Amino acid sequence: MTRDAGEDVWRREAPHVLAALLRRSGDFESCEDAVQEALIAASVQWPAEGMPDNPRGWLIRVASRKLIDHQRSQTARTRRELEAAAYASDPAGLEPAADALPHDDDTVQMLLLCAHPALSESSQVALTLRAVAGLTTAQIAAGFLVPEATMAQRISRAKATLRGAGARFEAPTAADLPGRLHAVRHVLYLTFNEGYATSSGANLIDTDLAIEAIRVTERLHRALPDDTETASLLALMLLTHARAPARTDDRGDLVPLAEQDRSRWDRDLVARGTTLVEQALAAGPAGPFALQAAIAAIHDEATTSGATDWLQITVLYRMLDGLAPSPTVTLNLAIAVGMAHGPTAGLDLLDPLLEQEGQQRNHRVHAARAHLLDLAGSTAAAQEEYRVAARLTASIPEQRYLNRRANPRTAGRAPSQQNR
């Protein structure tokens, strides 16, 4: 069994294993620790002995034993010992309740459970990315633009908050659902982004992670077909992932949007994503994901880079900035303005970002600034910004691309707009 095969199985089964443990124990931290220990055991035994016929069952059994051992080591109280013994001897206890989501929907169930109201939104997202989506602490930290140690502390505090509140992970009621959905969508979006543009490592794309995020979002959309923001999130993912075949060259190097061979884009995904966002926009006021999906659709509909309707994209980004402002929205708005109204106008919007805490370390801000400086004819300043951006990113393909742009001998290539 290869390491990649084992990781694929783990990513697919982890939410089911964690859900199985949480059905009988409300201690999230202990359950997650037990699941992590089961993964370690699998990483040792499976390569030597082969993958079991039922990987999920194997992981549940091992994680259950680990949880029982943890409970026994933490307390000698008879009641908890009896609960642990009943847990071990009652396989039915590992199955969903009759009124719970179907077993195949464990991933969606876990996403909703982790959006617990005892946690802040950022903690909900971070905890779910770690426990359900299987991202590493380093990957989550990159998504939040904070140091890894800071994110590790945030996740630990989230677990402590749940433990202190005596929170039990029970299926949310219909009244609770709207409040949790926002965090769930954010989780899925960040997971997709990490797959579509990995924050570190030798590969630009983690296709499996991106497809997993799409799969779970598709399931959430089927469960809530009238939720327009979930439909729009799915549309955004499909419209973005449609470009994946053209995002790298034969060597695995990044190909920016302006230079991609658009004949390689998946037109079936484009068509479905466009239909979804059109339906969402027709159903009522546009939410943040609907606006982002509409922007993605404009990019995908352009037959060439030069045919892109940057004026319309600028209008949509201004709407998004009014509805859900963030540094990322400002960054993309600045690029759109630079393309529609000239690079100086774009730089006027972009430069204040560098005065915000944390944005000085955001390589995308420096890369965007380099691009706009390049368009303005400030070649030397652009090359220095590309070098800064290359130093700040942990993605090797992005480093190679940015260093090429910083090299005077190769800087004459067509500049990128958005590297997606």
Helices and strands as residue ranges (DSSP letters): H 3-22, H 28-49, H 55-74, H 78-89, G 91-94, G 103-105, H 106-114, H 121-131, H 137-144, H 148-164, H 177-196, E 200-201, H 207-223, H 228-241, G 244-246, G 257-259, G 262-264, H 267-283, H 288-301, G 305-307, H 310-323, H 327-341, H 343-350, G 351-355, G 359-361, H 363-375, H 379-392, E 394-395, H 396-406
